[in-house]
Amino acid sequence: MTPNQIRARLVEKGSSFRQFAMEHGYNPRNVTQVVARWAGETRLPNGRQAFAILHDLSLEIGEELIPGLLNDDERQSLSQTSAGNGHH
């Protein structure tokens, strides 16, 4: 998923990178930098904050941004909630 696709998913939910950051206690610049660096990657970030941002963002938009970010329960919850909204 590209940074623009992630941004679009937030906009669909009436949010933005800045609003997401403020609601979750992150610096907005850190969120945009983490998304720019890690969107589309297949390996997990080593940094705790980058991991936390991507984890929370995955839950926010309803899609796991990098395989392995979410635990099994979170992944199952996402698949149940996204089944009816047209997103995979």
Backbone as a printed PyTorch tensor [residue, N CA C, xyz], in Angstrom:
tensor([[[  0.8450,  -1.1700,   0.0000],
         [  0.0000,   0.0000,   0.0000],
         [  0.8970,   1.2420,   0.0000]],

        [[  0.6090,   2.1860,  -0.8710],
         [  1.4330,   3.3940,  -0.9730],
         [  1.0010,   4.4320,   0.0650]],

        [[  1.8590,   5.4270,   0.3220],
         [  1.4470,   6.5070,   1.2340],
         [  0.1460,   7.1840,   0.7880]],

        [[ -0.0250,   7.3820,  -0.5140],
         [ -1.2540,   8.0170,  -1.0010],
         [ -2.4790,   7.1380,  -0.7670]],

        [[ -2.3200,   5.8280,  -0.9020],
         [ -3.4420,   4.9190,  -0.6270],
         [ -3.8080,   4.9410,   0.8580]],

        [[ -2.7950,   5.0070,   1.7080],
         [ -3.0440,   5.0890,   3.1490],
         [ -3.7550,   6.3990,   3.4700]],

        [[ -3.2670,   7.4880,   2.8880],
         [ -3.8980,   8.7970,   3.0890],
         [ -5.3580,   8.7530,   2.6470]],

        [[ -5.6170,   8.1300,   1.4920],
         [ -6.9890,   8.0390,   0.9730],
         [ -7.8900,   7.2690,   1.9350]],

        [[ -7.3700,   6.1970,   2.5210],
         [ -8.1730,   5.4140,   3.4740],
         [ -8.5070,   6.2520,   4.7110]],

        [[ -7.5510,   7.0700,   5.1560],
         [ -7.8260,   7.9520,   6.2900],
         [ -8.8830,   8.9890,   5.9210]],

        [[ -8.7640,   9.5550,   4.7200],
         [ -9.7330,  10.5570,   4.2630],
         [-11.1300,   9.9480,   4.2000]],

        [[-11.2220,   8.6860,   3.7280],
         [-12.5190,   7.9890,   3.6950],
         [-13.1540,   7.9290,   5.0800]],

        [[-12.3130,   7.8970,   6.1030],
         [-12.7980,   7.8230,   7.4810],
         [-12.8910,   9.2120,   8.1180]],

        [[-12.7190,  10.2540,   7.2990],
         [-12.8110,  11.6190,   7.8070],
         [-11.6060,  12.0370,   8.6210]],

        [[-10.4490,  11.4520,   8.3240],
         [ -9.2430,  11.7290,   9.0930],
         [ -8.1090,  12.1390,   8.1610]],

        [[ -6.9300,  12.3060,   8.7260],
         [ -5.7190,  12.6550,   7.9800],
         [ -4.5320,  12.1420,   8.7880]],

        [[ -3.3310,  12.2180,   8.2040],
         [ -2.1470,  11.8080,   8.9580],
         [ -2.0240,  12.6540,  10.2260]],

        [[ -2.2470,  13.9630,  10.0910],
         [ -2.1190,  14.8610,  11.2390],
         [ -3.1420,  14.5140,  12.3270]],

        [[ -4.3790,  14.3490,  11.9250],
         [ -5.4330,  14.0370,  12.9000],
         [ -5.1650,  12.6910,  13.5750]],

        [[ -4.7600,  11.6900,  12.7860],
         [ -4.4070,  10.3840,  13.3450],
         [ -3.2970,  10.5470,  14.3830]],

        [[ -2.2610,  11.3170,  14.0250],
         [ -1.1250,  11.5200,  14.9260],
         [ -1.5760,  12.1450,  16.2430]],

        [[ -2.3640,  13.1930,  16.1580],
         [ -2.8050,  13.8950,  17.3620],
         [ -3.6770,  12.9850,  18.2450]],

        [[ -4.5470,  12.2020,  17.6200],
         [ -5.4390,  11.3210,  18.3820],
         [ -4.6870,  10.1910,  19.0830]],

        [[ -3.5220,   9.8190,  18.5370],
         [ -2.7690,   8.6930,  19.1000],
         [ -1.4990,   9.1230,  19.8350]],

        [[ -1.2960,  10.4360,  19.9860],
         [ -0.1530,  10.9320,  20.7460],
         [  1.1690,  10.9100,  20.0050]],

        [[  1.1220,  10.9060,  18.6750],
         [  2.3450,  10.9230,  17.8720],
         [  2.5850,  12.3120,  17.3020]],

        [[  3.8400,  12.6030,  16.9990],
         [  4.1820,  13.8230,  16.2850],
         [  3.7510,  13.6400,  14.8270]],

        [[  2.9720,  14.5810,  14.2740],
         [  2.5070,  14.4280,  12.8830],
         [  3.6450,  14.2180,  11.8840]],

        [[  4.7700,  14.8940,  12.0830],
         [  5.9070,  14.7250,  11.1710],
         [  6.4410,  13.2940,  11.2290]],

        [[  6.4840,  12.7220,  12.4360],
         [  6.9490,  11.3340,  12.5710],
         [  6.0420,  10.3760,  11.8150]],

        [[  4.7310,  10.6040,  11.8890],
         [  3.7870,   9.7290,  11.1910],
         [  4.0310,   9.7880,   9.6880]],

        [[  4.1390,  10.9890,   9.1210],
         [  4.3430,  11.0900,   7.6710],
         [  5.6880,  10.4990,   7.2610]],

        [[  6.7200,  10.6800,   8.0870],
         [  8.0310,  10.1070,   7.7640],
         [  8.0060,   8.5830,   7.8270]],

        [[  7.3560,   8.0300,   8.8380],
         [  7.2720,   6.5710,   8.9720],
         [  6.5010,   5.9800,   7.7980]],

        [[  5.3870,   6.6050,   7.4340],
         [  4.5970,   6.1070,   6.3060],
         [  5.4140,   6.1940,   5.0220]],

        [[  6.1060,   7.3120,   4.8050],
         [  6.9180,   7.4670,   3.5920],
         [  8.0130,   6.4000,   3.5320]],

        [[  8.6000,   6.0780,   4.6790],
         [  9.7050,   5.1150,   4.7220],
         [  9.2260,   3.6620,   4.6210]],

        [[  8.1170,   3.3290,   5.2760],
         [  7.7470,   1.9250,   5.4390],
         [  6.5700,   1.4530,   4.6040]],

        [[  5.7970,   2.3490,   4.0110],
         [  4.6520,   1.9180,   3.1910],
         [  5.1510,   1.0490,   2.0420]],

        [[  4.5200,  -0.0900,   1.8560],
         [  4.8980,  -0.9880,   0.7730],
         [  6.0160,  -1.9550,   1.1080]],

        [[  6.6160,  -1.8220,   2.2830],
         [  7.6910,  -2.7350,   2.6930],
         [  7.1120,  -4.0950,   3.0800]],

        [[  7.9630,  -5.0960,   3.0590],
         [  7.5350,  -6.4220,   3.5000],
         [  8.1950,  -6.8050,   4.8190]],

        [[  9.2120,  -6.0570,   5.2310],
         [  9.8510,  -6.3570,   6.5170],
         [  9.4150,  -5.3290,   7.5530]],

        [[  9.4270,  -5.7470,   8.8000],
         [  8.9760,  -4.8910,   9.8970],
         [ 10.0670,  -3.9130,  10.3120]],

        [[  9.6730,  -2.7170,  10.7460],
         [ 10.6750,  -1.7610,  11.2360],
         [ 11.2540,  -2.2260,  12.5700]],

        [[ 12.5070,  -1.8520,  12.8260],
         [ 13.1520,  -2.1960,  14.0910],
         [ 12.7490,  -1.2430,  15.2080]],

        [[ 12.5120,   0.0050,  14.8620],
         [ 12.2000,   1.0150,  15.8720],
         [ 10.8330,   0.8090,  16.4950]],

        [[ 10.7740,   1.0020,  17.8110],
         [  9.5130,   0.8200,  18.5300],
         [  8.4430,   1.7980,  18.0820]],

        [[  8.8340,   3.0770,  17.9140],
         [  7.8270,   4.0660,  17.5460],
         [  7.3140,   3.8310,  16.1260]],

        [[  8.1990,   3.5120,  15.2000],
         [  7.7640,   3.2340,  13.8250],
         [  6.8100,   2.0410,  13.8160]],

        [[  7.1480,   1.0090,  14.5600],
         [  6.2800,  -0.1680,  14.6490],
         [  4.9210,   0.2260,  15.2260]],

        [[  4.9330,   1.0100,  16.3110],
         [  3.6830,   1.4130,  16.9670],
         [  2.8140,   2.2490,  16.0330]],

        [[  3.4290,   3.1690,  15.3040],
         [  2.6760,   4.0120,  14.3630],
         [  2.0310,   3.1440,  13.2960]],

        [[  2.8030,   2.2510,  12.6940],
         [  2.2670,   1.3960,  11.6320],
         [  1.1980,   0.4430,  12.1690]],

        [[  1.3910,  -0.0440,  13.3790],
         [  0.4030,  -0.9240,  14.0150],
         [ -0.9130,  -0.1770,  14.2130]],

        [[ -0.8380,   0.9970,  14.8450],
         [ -2.0530,   1.7720,  15.1150],
         [ -2.7160,   2.2330,  13.8260]],

        [[ -1.9120,   2.5880,  12.8350],
         [ -2.4540,   3.0120,  11.5420],
         [ -3.1580,   1.8460,  10.8460]],

        [[ -2.6070,   0.6450,  10.9680],
         [ -3.2530,  -0.5450,  10.3980],
         [ -4.6340,  -0.7480,  11.0060]],

        [[ -4.7180,  -0.6190,  12.3220],
         [ -6.0080,  -0.7740,  12.9930],
         [ -6.9630,   0.3410,  12.5810]],

        [[ -6.4340,   1.5500,  12.4180],
         [ -7.2620,   2.7060,  12.0560],
         [ -7.8850,   2.5520,  10.6680]],

        [[ -7.0840,   2.1070,   9.6910],
         [ -7.6080,   2.0340,   8.3180],
         [ -8.2070,   0.6710,   7.9960]],

        [[ -8.0110,  -0.2970,   8.8920],
         [ -8.6280,  -1.6000,   8.6880],
         [ -7.8760,  -2.5170,   7.7510]],

        [[ -6.5690,  -2.2960,   7.6250],
         [ -5.7540,  -3.1680,   6.7730],
         [ -4.3370,  -3.2300,   7.3240]],

        [[ -3.7970,  -4.4350,   7.3980],
         [ -2.4360,  -4.6230,   7.9050],
         [ -1.4430,  -4.0780,   6.8820]],

        [[ -0.6990,  -3.0390,   7.2540],
         [  0.2010,  -2.3690,   6.3160],
         [  1.4340,  -3.1970,   5.9830]],

        [[  1.9400,  -3.9380,   6.9470],
         [  3.0860,  -4.8230,   6.7300],
         [  2.7450,  -6.1570,   7.3900]],

        [[  2.9050,  -7.2670,   6.6720],
         [  2.6000,  -8.5710,   7.2740],
         [  3.3720,  -8.7700,   8.5780]],

        [[  2.6550,  -9.1630,   9.6260],
         [  3.2820,  -9.3990,  10.9190],
         [  3.0840,  -8.2780,  11.9230]],

        [[  2.5030,  -7.1500,  11.4970],
         [  2.2740,  -6.0340,  12.4210],
         [  1.2300,  -6.3680,  13.4760]],

        [[  0.2150,  -7.0920,  13.0690],
         [ -0.9110,  -7.3680,  13.9550],
         [ -0.8430,  -8.7900,  14.4890]],

        [[ -1.3810,  -8.9740,  15.6870],
         [ -1.4570, -10.3380,  16.2080],
         [ -2.6740, -11.0300,  15.5980]],

        [[ -2.8100, -12.3120,  15.8470],
         [ -3.8770, -13.0970,  15.2130],
         [ -5.2680, -12.5640,  15.5370]],

        [[ -5.4840, -12.1680,  16.7960],
         [ -6.7980, -11.6550,  17.1860],
         [ -7.1230, -10.3560,  16.4570]],

        [[ -6.1380,  -9.4600,  16.3610],
         [ -6.3620,  -8.1920,  15.6550],
         [ -6.6300,  -8.4360,  14.1750]],

        [[ -5.8600,  -9.3470,  13.5990],
         [ -6.0190,  -9.6640,  12.1760],
         [ -7.4080, -10.2400,  11.9090]],

        [[ -7.8540, -11.1290,  12.7820],
         [ -9.1770, -11.7330,  12.6320],
         [-10.2690, -10.6760,  12.7880]],

        [[-10.0920,  -9.7800,  13.7230],
         [-11.0620,  -8.7040,  13.9310],
         [-11.1540,  -7.8130,  12.6950]],

        [[-10.0080,  -7.5020,  12.0860],
         [-10.0110,  -6.6860,  10.8670],
         [-10.7270,  -7.3970,   9.7330]],

        [[-10.4730,  -8.6840,   9.5790],
         [-11.0970,  -9.4050,   8.4660],
         [-12.6050,  -9.4850,   8.6500]],

        [[-13.0660,  -9.5330,   9.8820],
         [-14.5110,  -9.5710,  10.1330],
         [-15.1550,  -8.2180,   9.8750]],

        [[-14.4860,  -7.1300,  10.2660],
         [-15.0800,  -5.8070,  10.0830],
         [-14.9740,  -5.3240,   8.6510]],

        [[-13.9480,  -5.7640,   7.9170],
         [-13.7940,  -5.2900,   6.5360],
         [-14.5690,  -6.1410,   5.5390]],

        [[-15.1140,  -7.2510,   5.9730],
         [-15.8230,  -8.1470,   5.0500],
         [-17.0050,  -7.4660,   4.3810]],

        [[-17.6460,  -6.5460,   5.0640],
         [-18.8310,  -5.9360,   4.4970],
         [-18.6480,  -4.5410,   3.9460]],

        [[-17.4150,  -3.9930,   3.9460],
         [-17.2740,  -2.6040,   3.5230],
         [-16.6470,  -2.4210,   2.1520]],

        [[-16.4400,  -3.4990,   1.4100],
         [-15.9120,  -3.3790,   0.0560],
         [-14.4080,  -3.3560,  -0.0380]],

        [[-13.7000,  -3.3440,   1.1010],
         [-12.2410,  -3.3740,   1.0870],
         [-11.7730,  -4.7850,   1.3900]],

        [[-10.5880,  -5.1190,   0.9290],
         [-10.0400,  -6.4600,   1.1500],
         [ -9.2340,  -6.4960,   2.4130]]])
